[in-house]
Each structure stands twice: as structure tokens, then as C-alpha cells.
């Protein structure tokens, strides 16, 4: 039998690797509880996975927010010239700010 983590040869009845301390397949099958270190590693791995999911979701939300902000900025910088008084109005205006003419 060999360790799944470090590859060191192990006695057939080993529940843990003599070299790196990882629980062997036999130890898992026997239900031998892992030392605190292994439990912490497992916990940190799970937390890391959850953080990764959260950051991925946050990144998508930020991307969506930036897209919306860019569109709003673009709308506010586009100008519509009033056909009556030639005033430059914001791109989302329906009526001229200067003379009230419908754009």
C-alpha cells in the first residue's frame, strides 16, 4: 500500500501515512477520525471554495453594474440638438430644456 499524497510505502494496516500524516484509504474505510489538522484543512478547503463562488458571483454583478454605468454615461453625453432653438440637450431628453419643444 502507498500513500495517496506523498507516495511513501505503508504497512497494510496503516490508518495514517508515516511520512506525511494523511489518512489512508483503510483509515477512511475504518472510520478513524482525522487529526485536527486534517479537519482544519478540509474546513479551509470548503471555505476557500465558497469564497471563490462568492467572488465569482460578485465579479459578475460588478461587470453588470459597470455595463449599466457605461450606458448611463453614454446616454448623458449624447446630445440631441433642438430643431427649433438649436440648443444641445441630453440624449435621453424628450423635450428641449431651453424652449420646451418636443425632441
Rosetta constraint file for C-alpha pairs under 8 A:
AtomPair CA 1 CA 9 HARMONIC 5.93 0.50
AtomPair CA 1 CA 10 HARMONIC 5.36 0.50
AtomPair CA 1 CA 11 HARMONIC 6.60 0.50
AtomPair CA 1 CA 12 HARMONIC 5.87 0.50
AtomPair CA 2 CA 7 HARMONIC 5.40 0.50
AtomPair CA 2 CA 8 HARMONIC 5.46 0.50
AtomPair CA 2 CA 9 HARMONIC 4.36 0.50
AtomPair CA 2 CA 10 HARMONIC 5.40 0.50
AtomPair CA 3 CA 7 HARMONIC 4.56 0.50
AtomPair CA 3 CA 8 HARMONIC 5.30 0.50
AtomPair CA 3 CA 9 HARMONIC 6.42 0.50
AtomPair CA 3 CA 10 HARMONIC 6.73 0.50
AtomPair CA 3 CA 17 HARMONIC 6.10 0.50
AtomPair CA 3 CA 22 HARMONIC 7.78 0.50
AtomPair CA 3 CA 24 HARMONIC 6.65 0.50
AtomPair CA 4 CA 24 HARMONIC 7.32 0.50
AtomPair CA 5 CA 20 HARMONIC 7.79 0.50
AtomPair CA 5 CA 22 HARMONIC 7.12 0.50
AtomPair CA 6 CA 19 HARMONIC 7.69 0.50
AtomPair CA 6 CA 20 HARMONIC 6.83 0.50
AtomPair CA 8 CA 17 HARMONIC 7.60 0.50
AtomPair CA 8 CA 19 HARMONIC 6.84 0.50
AtomPair CA 10 CA 14 HARMONIC 6.48 0.50
AtomPair CA 10 CA 17 HARMONIC 6.63 0.50
AtomPair CA 10 CA 18 HARMONIC 7.18 0.50
AtomPair CA 13 CA 26 HARMONIC 7.33 0.50
AtomPair CA 14 CA 24 HARMONIC 7.01 0.50
AtomPair CA 14 CA 26 HARMONIC 7.07 0.50
AtomPair CA 14 CA 27 HARMONIC 7.15 0.50
AtomPair CA 15 CA 23 HARMONIC 5.80 0.50
AtomPair CA 15 CA 24 HARMONIC 5.23 0.50
AtomPair CA 15 CA 25 HARMONIC 7.48 0.50
AtomPair CA 15 CA 26 HARMONIC 5.71 0.50
AtomPair CA 15 CA 27 HARMONIC 3.94 0.50
AtomPair CA 15 CA 28 HARMONIC 7.60 0.50
AtomPair CA 15 CA 32 HARMONIC 7.29 0.50
AtomPair CA 16 CA 21 HARMONIC 5.45 0.50
AtomPair CA 16 CA 22 HARMONIC 5.48 0.50
AtomPair CA 16 CA 23 HARMONIC 4.30 0.50
AtomPair CA 16 CA 24 HARMONIC 5.23 0.50
AtomPair CA 16 CA 27 HARMONIC 6.59 0.50
AtomPair CA 17 CA 21 HARMONIC 4.67 0.50
AtomPair CA 17 CA 22 HARMONIC 5.41 0.50
AtomPair CA 17 CA 23 HARMONIC 6.41 0.50
AtomPair CA 17 CA 24 HARMONIC 6.54 0.50
AtomPair CA 22 CA 38 HARMONIC 7.51 0.50
AtomPair CA 23 CA 27 HARMONIC 5.70 0.50
AtomPair CA 23 CA 28 HARMONIC 6.68 0.50
AtomPair CA 23 CA 34 HARMONIC 6.71 0.50
AtomPair CA 24 CA 28 HARMONIC 6.29 0.50
AtomPair CA 25 CA 29 HARMONIC 6.13 0.50
AtomPair CA 26 CA 30 HARMONIC 6.05 0.50
AtomPair CA 27 CA 31 HARMONIC 6.19 0.50
AtomPair CA 27 CA 32 HARMONIC 5.34 0.50
AtomPair CA 28 CA 32 HARMONIC 6.14 0.50
AtomPair CA 28 CA 33 HARMONIC 7.97 0.50
AtomPair CA 34 CA 38 HARMONIC 5.84 0.50
AtomPair CA 34 CA 39 HARMONIC 6.46 0.50
AtomPair CA 35 CA 39 HARMONIC 6.59 0.50
AtomPair CA 36 CA 40 HARMONIC 6.12 0.50
AtomPair CA 37 CA 41 HARMONIC 6.14 0.50
AtomPair CA 38 CA 42 HARMONIC 6.15 0.50
AtomPair CA 39 CA 43 HARMONIC 6.13 0.50
AtomPair CA 40 CA 44 HARMONIC 6.03 0.50
AtomPair CA 41 CA 45 HARMONIC 6.05 0.50
AtomPair CA 42 CA 46 HARMONIC 6.26 0.50
AtomPair CA 43 CA 47 HARMONIC 6.13 0.50
AtomPair CA 44 CA 48 HARMONIC 5.89 0.50
AtomPair CA 45 CA 49 HARMONIC 6.24 0.50
AtomPair CA 46 CA 50 HARMONIC 6.30 0.50
AtomPair CA 47 CA 51 HARMONIC 6.11 0.50
AtomPair CA 48 CA 52 HARMONIC 6.10 0.50
AtomPair CA 49 CA 53 HARMONIC 6.31 0.50
AtomPair CA 50 CA 54 HARMONIC 6.16 0.50
AtomPair CA 51 CA 55 HARMONIC 6.06 0.50
AtomPair CA 52 CA 56 HARMONIC 6.07 0.50
AtomPair CA 53 CA 57 HARMONIC 6.19 0.50
AtomPair CA 54 CA 58 HARMONIC 6.03 0.50
AtomPair CA 55 CA 59 HARMONIC 5.89 0.50
AtomPair CA 56 CA 60 HARMONIC 6.37 0.50
AtomPair CA 57 CA 61 HARMONIC 6.28 0.50
AtomPair CA 58 CA 62 HARMONIC 6.05 0.50
AtomPair CA 59 CA 63 HARMONIC 6.10 0.50
AtomPair CA 60 CA 64 HARMONIC 6.23 0.50
AtomPair CA 61 CA 65 HARMONIC 6.17 0.50
AtomPair CA 62 CA 66 HARMONIC 6.08 0.50
AtomPair CA 63 CA 67 HARMONIC 6.21 0.50
AtomPair CA 64 CA 68 HARMONIC 6.30 0.50
AtomPair CA 65 CA 69 HARMONIC 6.11 0.50
AtomPair CA 66 CA 70 HARMONIC 6.02 0.50
AtomPair CA 67 CA 71 HARMONIC 6.26 0.50
AtomPair CA 68 CA 72 HARMONIC 6.23 0.50
AtomPair CA 69 CA 73 HARMONIC 6.13 0.50
AtomPair CA 70 CA 74 HARMONIC 6.04 0.50
AtomPair CA 71 CA 75 HARMONIC 6.13 0.50
AtomPair CA 72 CA 76 HARMONIC 6.21 0.50
AtomPair CA 73 CA 77 HARMONIC 6.20 0.50
AtomPair CA 74 CA 78 HARMONIC 6.20 0.50
AtomPair CA 75 CA 90 HARMONIC 7.27 0.50
AtomPair CA 75 CA 91 HARMONIC 5.37 0.50
AtomPair CA 75 CA 92 HARMONIC 6.20 0.50
AtomPair CA 76 CA 90 HARMONIC 5.63 0.50
AtomPair CA 76 CA 91 HARMONIC 6.01 0.50
AtomPair CA 76 CA 92 HARMONIC 7.15 0.50
AtomPair CA 77 CA 90 HARMONIC 6.70 0.50
AtomPair CA 77 CA 91 HARMONIC 6.95 0.50
AtomPair CA 78 CA 90 HARMONIC 6.04 0.50
AtomPair CA 78 CA 91 HARMONIC 4.67 0.50
AtomPair CA 79 CA 88 HARMONIC 5.65 0.50
AtomPair CA 79 CA 89 HARMONIC 5.22 0.50
AtomPair CA 79 CA 90 HARMONIC 4.81 0.50
AtomPair CA 79 CA 91 HARMONIC 4.85 0.50
AtomPair CA 80 CA 88 HARMONIC 5.61 0.50
AtomPair CA 80 CA 89 HARMONIC 5.00 0.50
AtomPair CA 80 CA 90 HARMONIC 6.13 0.50
AtomPair CA 80 CA 91 HARMONIC 5.53 0.50
AtomPair CA 80 CA 93 HARMONIC 7.86 0.50
AtomPair CA 80 CA 103 HARMONIC 7.68 0.50
AtomPair CA 81 CA 86 HARMONIC 5.33 0.50
AtomPair CA 81 CA 87 HARMONIC 5.53 0.50
AtomPair CA 81 CA 88 HARMONIC 4.58 0.50
AtomPair CA 81 CA 89 HARMONIC 6.06 0.50
AtomPair CA 82 CA 86 HARMONIC 4.63 0.50
AtomPair CA 82 CA 87 HARMONIC 5.31 0.50
AtomPair CA 82 CA 88 HARMONIC 6.47 0.50
AtomPair CA 82 CA 89 HARMONIC 7.07 0.50
AtomPair CA 82 CA 96 HARMONIC 6.14 0.50
AtomPair CA 82 CA 101 HARMONIC 7.30 0.50
AtomPair CA 82 CA 103 HARMONIC 6.23 0.50
AtomPair CA 83 CA 103 HARMONIC 7.49 0.50
AtomPair CA 84 CA 99 HARMONIC 7.89 0.50
AtomPair CA 84 CA 101 HARMONIC 6.95 0.50
AtomPair CA 85 CA 98 HARMONIC 7.59 0.50
AtomPair CA 85 CA 99 HARMONIC 6.85 0.50
AtomPair CA 87 CA 96 HARMONIC 7.32 0.50
AtomPair CA 87 CA 97 HARMONIC 7.91 0.50
AtomPair CA 87 CA 98 HARMONIC 6.56 0.50
AtomPair CA 89 CA 93 HARMONIC 6.43 0.50
AtomPair CA 89 CA 96 HARMONIC 6.21 0.50
AtomPair CA 89 CA 97 HARMONIC 6.65 0.50
AtomPair CA 93 CA 103 HARMONIC 7.35 0.50
AtomPair CA 94 CA 102 HARMONIC 6.01 0.50
AtomPair CA 94 CA 103 HARMONIC 5.33 0.50
AtomPair CA 95 CA 100 HARMONIC 5.45 0.50
AtomPair CA 95 CA 101 HARMONIC 5.47 0.50
AtomPair CA 95 CA 102 HARMONIC 4.36 0.50
AtomPair CA 95 CA 103 HARMONIC 5.16 0.50
AtomPair CA 96 CA 100 HARMONIC 4.69 0.50
AtomPair CA 96 CA 101 HARMONIC 5.24 0.50
AtomPair CA 96 CA 102 HARMONIC 6.35 0.50
AtomPair CA 96 CA 103 HARMONIC 6.37 0.50
